[in-house]
Amino acid sequence: MAQRVIHVGCGGWGAMWVGEFLPANVEDDTIEVVAAVDQDPEALENANRDLDLPDERCYTDAETAFESHDAEFATLVVPPEVRKPLVEAALAHDLDLLTEKPIAPTLAEAVEIADIVEQAGARMAVTMSHRFDRDKTTLRRRIQRGEYGPLDYLVFRFTQRYRQRDEWVAGRPYEMDHPLLVEGGVHHLDLLASLAGAKCERLYARTWNPEWSDFSGDSQALVTMEFENGVHATYEGATTNAVSMNGWNNEYVRAECRDATLELDARELTAYPYDPDAEPRHTASGPPEGETIPLDDREKWMNSWLIEQFCQWRAGGEPMPTRVSENLQSVALIEAAMRSSERDEPVAVQELLEHVRRE
């Protein structure tokens, strides 16, 4: 039976939810969208059109929608600064929650939200969509299977040309203190942790904003990470470069395993196996001939898949890997990176999280 959902946030990125992610799960009877909410009446037109919701099931006030419909969970696609009151309102109506990232604007508030969800006995998960993209999922599965031996280290590159105001998203990112980390790094550092297969132990970050940038805050970042299982990672994130080389959904990831180098570049995954009998390539100008790895296949990916996973969890299946208690790791990575850059010193990520939990 389809699970009944109230969707909050129909403009901006929320338009993708009502136009693509939710319909994919309506079509196969995973969910039924019983109401939509947005403060902007014009944004609600997206729900009218794409979800076929009549005006009487579209609201500018979430509380009214929660009171008016017998739903089972809510999806929140709103800025993190306004999320906590909506979480509290939904919990007051016995609704589970699936929300966009990050959980909250600060680690302290994210911990507060995780605590109130636990106290309510509710389920809440966060849509870390890039971890569940097709190409990254294929790479992660190949690493986890161990067919190329143990993982040594990871390299990640995300480079964009968003230096002129509103080239990225109008307004908000250009006013943030850490736009690259909050809007991009939150996905990318989370993805590196999932590929490493362990929690991050220590992190060192340098962030800055070039003089030619229209961003108010730091738009570039270089991060090194050490994980509890001994894996290392480096991250290059940029939004003010001269050109885009590896943008959204086409990020570059290299996984150095004992028996092969795995390279993901622009959604193509290649393995370069170790050959102990090969001659050394002292002046190599590129990789040797590799083996193309076909990407895994399924009907849904990213947020569409995460909605399905959430419904399966609610129906008694395995808890989601991005449930709010686990997703605190993602928020801790971003806060650790900010603190590291500001103080110019490494940050012990798990110690930071435990410190905030005790406060």
Sequence and secondary structure as in RCSB ss.txt:
>XXXX:A:sequence
MAQRVIHVGCGGWGAMWVGEFLPANVEDDTIEVVAAVDQDPEALENANRDLDLPDERCYTDAETAFESHDAEFAT
LVVPPEVRKPLVEAALAHDLDLLTEKPIAPTLAEAVEIADIVEQAGARMAVTMSHRFDRDKTTLRRRIQRGEYGP
LDYLVFRFTQRYRQRDEWVAGRPYEMDHPLLVEGGVHHLDLLASLAGAKCERLYARTWNPEWSDFSGDSQALVTM
EFENGVHATYEGATTNAVSMNGWNNEYVRAECRDATLELDARELTAYPYDPDAEPRHTASGPPEGETIPLDDREK
WMNSWLIEQFCQWRAGGEPMPTRVSENLQSVALIEAAMRSSERDEPVAVQELLEHVRRE
>XXXX:A:secstr
  EEEEEE  STTHHHIIIIIHHHHHHTTSEEEEEEE SSHHHHHHHHHHS   GGGEES HHHHHHHS  SEEE
E S GGGHHHHHHHHHHTT EEEE S SSSSHHHHHHHHHHHHHHT  EEE  GGGGSHHHHHHHHHHHHTTT  
EEEEEEEEE B  STTSSSSSGGGG SSHIIIIIIHHHHHHHHHHHTS EEEEEEEEE  TT   SS  EEEEEE
EETTS EEEEEEESBSSS SB TT  EEEEEESSEEEEEETTEEEEEE  TTS   TT SS    EEE     S 
 HHHHHHHHHHHHHTT    TTBHHHHHHHHHHHHHHHHHHHHTS EEHHHHHHHHHH 
